[in-house]
């Protein structure tokens, strides 16, 4: 199937052609026809599957056909709520690209920066608003945003918003939405809380599911190195020096860990930058911009901050820390191997992370190839240490020790009883003597 076969309006098809889009991805092919019919949608899919185009294209199609572009007093007709600043900016850029020839306006609002420019953009009139929950609520409470004219609502990366503690903000936003609207709900996973939230938001809906193993980029070569915690930085430096010309995205589980990695790389003469929640928006955008432009080759990110990273020529993803949530692994490796490019995803695994690796392999239904050849293999042997059942000899020794312990305790008890009996006899004899006297 091609985008032309979906019945989209000509200006959007022209923009898609300019972007090099010919054939829709599975989630786009399944979602767009549903949304063009005006039905609500529950989409289960990871980042990197083409979700933004899946909901963005039909929204642009509807708005282009309905809205008079001569109206300078435009009101917000479509709202996209997403967890992070980076992802909000990325979605805004996509809407701009897909709607290039439609004349439709969009703006992005998020926290961490002064609100003046965002408020001015809203006052100038926008058709599509992309927002993070906190700043959206702030501007709603100040009276700068109303939903009286709202027709389309998208809740993107819902599970991540709940993980970040936005559940109460999301419920407040949903409570303010007009009852007559088309709602789109996207999440990578569907725990109980997400199911309950989707029921509050969606009306008569259809469901599209892109399974995690389908979302894993087929052209991504995967591999795992077993390495001790102390030698992870050394292995990372070794790999980066071998690929000095490549753009590399390094994933850390924590903000503190990301900062430590950057410090270690700096000491080794490798320029890098970290992006995470504690960094200012200016610093994050500066680092991300340099990485996309290719002037910065190594970017270290936490999972939340990495949601908006979309780099076509990203050659390598390195999981410095394996994620403790299996689906996150799919998100991470999907950052490379996009479009027609090939990519590589390498993971470092220490002893404590073995259970995470096992869960990942269970999810993607394949074993991640073991890469044994690296300079720190002598230190990696500890990674093969697992909790084994005691050998027969150990069990016999254990039994003997238990028997010895048991015999020792029994002997102690016997001695105590003998001493008690002797003391009773002495007391009885003393009592008899005293009575006779």
C-alpha positions in Angstrom: 0.0 0.0 0.0 1.1 3.6 -0.7 0.1 6.9 0.9 -1.8 7.8 -2.3 -4.1 4.8 -1.8 -5.2 6.1 1.6 -7.1 8.9 0.0 -5.2 11.8 1.6 -5.5 15.4 0.4 -3.0 16.6 -2.2 -1.0 19.1 -0.1 -0.2 16.4 2.5 0.8 13.9 -0.2 3.1 16.5 -1.7 4.7 17.0 1.7 5.1 13.3 2.3 6.7 12.9 -1.1 9.2 15.6 -0.3 10.0 13.8 3.0 10.7 10.6 1.0 7.6 8.8 2.3 6.0 6.4 -0.1 4.8 3.4 1.8 3.2 3.7 5.3 4.6 1.7 8.2 2.4 -1.0 9.7 0.9 1.3 12.4 0.3 4.0 9.8 -1.3 1.6 7.4 -3.6 0.3 10.1 -4.3 3.6 12.0 -4.8 6.2 9.2 -7.9 4.6 7.6 -9.6 4.3 11.1 -8.8 7.9 12.0 -10.0 9.2 8.6 -13.4 7.7 9.4 -13.5 9.7 12.6 -13.3 6.8 15.1 -11.3 6.8 18.4 -8.1 4.8 18.5 -6.1 2.9 21.1 -2.6 2.3 19.7 -0.1 0.0 21.4 3.3 0.6 19.8 6.8 1.7 20.7 8.6 4.9 19.7 10.2 4.4 16.3 7.3 2.7 14.6 6.0 5.8 13.0 3.3 6.8 15.5 3.6 10.6 14.9 2.7 10.3 11.3 0.0 7.7 12.1 -1.9 10.3 14.1 -0.5 13.5 12.6 -1.4 12.9 9.0 -5.1 12.2 9.5 -5.4 15.2 11.9 -3.9 17.5 9.3 -6.1 16.0 6.6 -9.3 16.7 8.6 -8.2 20.2 9.6 -7.2 21.2 6.1 -10.6 20.2 4.8 -12.6 21.9 7.6 -10.8 25.0 8.6 -10.9 28.3 6.7 -7.2 29.4 6.4 -8.4 33.0 6.0 -9.5 33.0 9.7 -6.8 34.9 11.6 -8.5 34.2 15.0 -7.8 30.5 15.0 -8.6 28.4 18.0 -6.9 25.2 19.1 -8.6 22.4 17.2 -6.1 19.6 17.9 -4.2 18.8 21.1 -1.2 16.4 21.4 -0.1 15.7 25.0 3.3 14.0 25.4 5.7 13.5 28.3 8.9 15.2 27.5 10.1 18.5 26.0 12.3 16.7 23.4 9.4 14.6 22.1 7.1 17.6 22.0 9.5 19.5 19.9 10.0 16.5 17.6 6.3 16.1 17.1 6.0 19.8 16.4 8.7 19.5 13.7 6.9 16.5 12.2 3.5 18.4 12.0 5.3 21.3 10.4 6.9 19.0 7.8 3.7 17.0 7.0 1.5 20.2 6.9 4.0 22.3 5.0 1.6 23.0 2.1 -1.6 23.2 4.1 -1.1 26.5 5.8 -2.0 25.0 9.2 -0.3 26.4 12.2 1.1 24.5 15.2 3.0 25.5 18.3 4.8 23.6 21.1 4.6 24.5 24.8 6.7 22.9 27.6 8.1 23.8 31.0 11.6 24.8 31.9 11.6 28.0 29.9 9.8 31.4 30.2 6.2 31.2 29.0 6.1 34.6 27.2 6.9 33.4 23.7 4.5 30.5 24.1 1.7 32.7 25.2 2.3 35.1 22.3 2.1 32.2 19.9 -1.2 31.1 21.4 -2.6 34.6 21.1 -1.6 34.8 17.5 -3.8 31.7 16.8 -2.8 28.1 16.3 -4.7 25.1 14.9 -2.6 22.4 16.6 -1.1 22.5 20.1 1.6 20.1 21.2 2.2 20.2 25.0 3.8 18.6 28.0 1.3 18.2 30.9 2.7 20.6 33.5 3.0 23.7 31.3 -0.4 22.9 29.6 -2.2 22.9 32.9 -0.3 26.1 34.0 -1.5 28.0 30.9 -5.0 26.5 31.1 -5.3 27.8 34.7 -4.1 31.2 33.6 -6.8 31.3 31.0 -4.5 31.3 28.0 -5.8 28.0 26.7 -9.4 26.8 26.3 -10.8 23.7 24.7 -14.1 25.1 23.5 -13.2 24.5 19.8 -11.2 21.3 20.3 -12.0 18.4 17.9 -8.9 16.1 18.2 -7.0 14.9 21.2 -3.9 12.7 21.3 -2.3 11.2 24.4 1.1 10.0 23.3 3.5 7.8 25.3 0.9 7.4 28.1 2.9 4.9 30.1 5.9 7.2 30.2 3.7 10.0 31.5 2.5 7.8 34.3 6.0 6.7 35.1 7.0 10.4 35.4 4.2 11.1 37.8 1.8 12.9 35.5 -1.3 10.8 36.3 -3.1 13.5 38.2 -2.2 16.2 35.6 -3.5 13.9 32.9 -6.8 13.3 34.7 -7.3 17.1 35.2 -6.7 17.7 31.5 -9.1 14.9 30.4 -11.8 16.4 32.7 -11.6 19.7 30.8 -11.9 18.2 27.3 -15.2 18.6 25.4 -17.3 15.4 25.2 -17.6 15.7 21.5 -14.1 14.9 20.1 -12.0 12.3 18.4 -9.6 10.8 20.9 -6.3 8.9 20.2 -4.5 7.1 22.9 -1.0 5.7 22.4 1.1 3.6 24.8 4.0 1.2 24.5 2.6 -1.0 27.3 -0.8 -1.6 28.7 -0.7 -2.0 32.5 -3.9 -1.8 34.5 -3.6 2.0 35.2 -3.2 2.7 31.5 -6.3 0.5 30.6 -8.3 2.4 33.2 -7.1 5.8 31.8 -7.9 4.8 28.2 -11.5 3.9 29.2 -11.9 7.4 30.6 -10.6 9.1 27.5 -11.9 6.9 24.6 -15.5 6.5 23.3 -16.3 3.9 20.6 -12.7 3.0 19.7 -10.8 0.5 17.6 -7.4 -0.9 18.6 -4.2 -1.3 16.7 -1.3 -3.2 18.2 2.2 -3.4 16.9 4.0 -6.1 18.9 7.4 -5.3 20.4 9.2 -7.8 18.3 7.8 -6.2 15.2 8.9 -2.8 16.4 12.5 -3.9 16.7 14.3 -2.6 13.6 15.1 -5.5 11.4 18.3 -3.9 10.2 19.7 -3.4 13.7 22.6 -5.8 14.5 22.4 -6.5 18.2 25.1 -7.8 20.5 26.0 -8.0 24.2 29.3 -7.7 26.0 29.7 -9.3 29.5 31.8 -6.9 31.5 32.4 -6.0 35.1 30.9 -2.7 36.4 34.4 -1.3 36.9 35.4 -1.9 33.3 32.3 -0.6 31.6 33.8 2.9 31.1 37.0 1.3 29.7 35.1 -0.8 27.2 33.0 2.2 26.2 36.1 4.3 25.5 37.7 1.4 23.6 34.6 1.1 21.3 34.2 4.8 20.8 37.9 5.3 19.8 37.4 2.5 17.2 34.3 4.4 15.8 35.5 8.0 16.1 33.6 9.2 13.0 30.2 7.6 13.9 27.3 9.2 15.8 26.8 7.2 19.0 23.9 7.4 21.5 24.8 6.0 24.9 22.0 5.1 27.3 22.4 5.4 31.1 19.8 4.3 33.6 20.2 7.3 35.8 21.0 11.1 35.5 24.0 10.7 37.9 25.3 7.8 35.8 25.0 9.9 32.6 27.1 12.7 34.2 29.7 10.2 35.3 30.0 8.7 31.8 30.5 12.2 30.3 33.2 12.9 32.9 35.0 9.6 32.1 34.9 10.2 28.3 36.2 13.7 28.8 39.2 12.4 30.8 39.9 10.0 27.8 39.7 13.0 25.4 36.3 12.0 23.9 33.9 15.0 23.6 30.4 14.2 24.6 27.3 15.7 26.3 24.6 14.4 28.6 20.9 15.1 28.4 18.5 14.3 31.2 15.8 15.9 33.4 18.2 17.9 35.6 19.7 19.7 32.6 18.2 23.1 31.6 16.1 23.1 28.4 18.7 25.4 26.7 21.5 22.9 27.5 19.4 19.9 26.3 18.4 21.6 23.1 22.0 22.7 22.4 23.4 19.2 22.9 20.6 17.6 20.9 21.0 20.1 18.1 24.8 19.6 17.9 24.2 15.8 17.9 21.7 16.0 15.0 24.0 18.3 13.0 26.9 15.9 13.5 29.2 18.4 15.3 28.8 16.3 18.5 29.4 12.6 17.9 28.6 11.1 21.3 25.4 11.9 23.3 24.7 10.3 26.7 21.0 10.2 27.6 18.6 8.8 30.1 15.5 7.1 28.6 13.1 9.9 29.3 15.3 12.6 27.8 16.0 10.4 24.7 12.3 10.3 23.7 12.7 13.1 21.2 15.9 11.9 19.6 15.4 11.1 15.9 18.6 11.0 14.0 18.6 9.5 10.5 22.4 8.7 10.4 22.7 7.3 13.9 25.2 4.4 13.5 25.4 3.0 17.0 23.4 2.7 20.2 25.2 1.5 23.3 23.3 0.4 26.4 25.9 1.3 29.0 23.3 0.1 31.5 20.7 -2.5 30.5 17.2 -1.2 31.2 15.2 -2.9 34.0 12.0 -2.5 31.8 12.2 -4.9 28.8 10.2 -2.7 26.5 12.6 0.2 27.0 15.3 -1.9 25.2 13.1 -1.9 22.1 12.7 1.9 22.3 16.4 2.3 22.6 17.6 0.1 19.7 14.9 1.6 17.5 16.9 4.9 17.6 19.3 3.4 15.1 18.5 1.6 11.8 15.8 4.1 10.8 14.4 4.5 7.3 16.8 2.6 4.9 19.8 2.9 7.1 21.5 0.0 8.9 22.5 0.3 12.6 24.2 -1.5 15.5 23.0 -1.8 19.1 25.5 -3.0 21.7 24.8 -3.7 25.3 27.0 -4.0 28.4 25.9 -6.6 30.9 27.3 -7.1 34.4 26.4 -9.9 36.8 23.5 -8.0 38.4 21.9 -7.2 35.0 21.7 -10.9 33.8 18.0 -11.0 34.8 17.3 -7.9 32.7 18.9 -9.5 29.7 16.8 -12.7 30.2 13.6 -10.6 30.3 14.6 -8.7 27.2 15.3 -11.9 25.2 11.9 -13.3 26.4 10.2 -10.1 25.1 11.9 -10.0 21.7 11.8 -13.8 21.4 15.4 -14.1 20.3 18.8 -14.3 22.0 21.0 -11.3 21.8 24.3 -12.5 20.3 27.1 -12.8 22.8 30.2 -10.8 21.8 33.1 -12.4 23.6 36.1 -10.7 22.0 37.1 -7.5 23.9 40.1 -6.4 25.9 38.5 -6.9 29.3 37.5 -10.5 29.1 39.7 -11.5 32.0 37.5 -9.2 34.2 34.3 -10.5 32.5 34.6 -14.0 33.8 32.8 -13.0 37.0 29.8 -12.4 34.8 29.5 -16.1 34.2 29.1 -16.7 38.0 25.6 -17.9 38.7 23.8 -19.3 41.7 24.1 -23.1 41.2 22.6 -25.9 43.1 25.0 -27.4 45.7 27.0 -30.4 44.4 26.5 -33.8 46.0 29.8 -33.3 47.9 28.6 -30.0 49.2 25.3 -31.4 50.2 27.1 -34.3 52.0 29.4 -31.8 53.8 26.4 -29.7 54.6 24.5 -32.7 56.0 27.6 -33.7 58.0 27.9 -30.2 59.4 24.2 -30.3 60.2 24.5 -33.7 61.9 27.5 -32.5 63.9 25.7 -29.4 64.9 22.6 -31.4 65.9 24.7 -33.9 67.8 26.6 -31.1 69.6 23.3 -29.5 70.6 21.9 -32.8 71.8 25.0 -33.5 73.9 24.8 -30.0 75.4 21.2 -30.6 76.3 22.1 -34.0 77.9 24.8 -32.3 80.0 22.4 -29.6 81.1 19.9 -32.2 82.3 22.6 -34.2 84.2 23.8 -31.0 85.9 20.2 -30.1 86.9 19.6 -33.6 88.3 22.8 -33.4 90.3 21.8 -30.1 91.7 18.4 -31.4 92.7 19.9 -34.4 94.5 22.3 -32.1 96.4 19.5 -29.8 97.4 17.4 -32.8 98.6 20.3 -34.2 100.6 20.9 -30.8 102.2 17.2 -30.5 103.1 17.2 -34.0 104.7 20.3 -33.1 106.8 18.8 -29.9 108.0 15.5 -31.7 109.0 17.4 -34.3 111.0 19.2 -31.6 112.8 
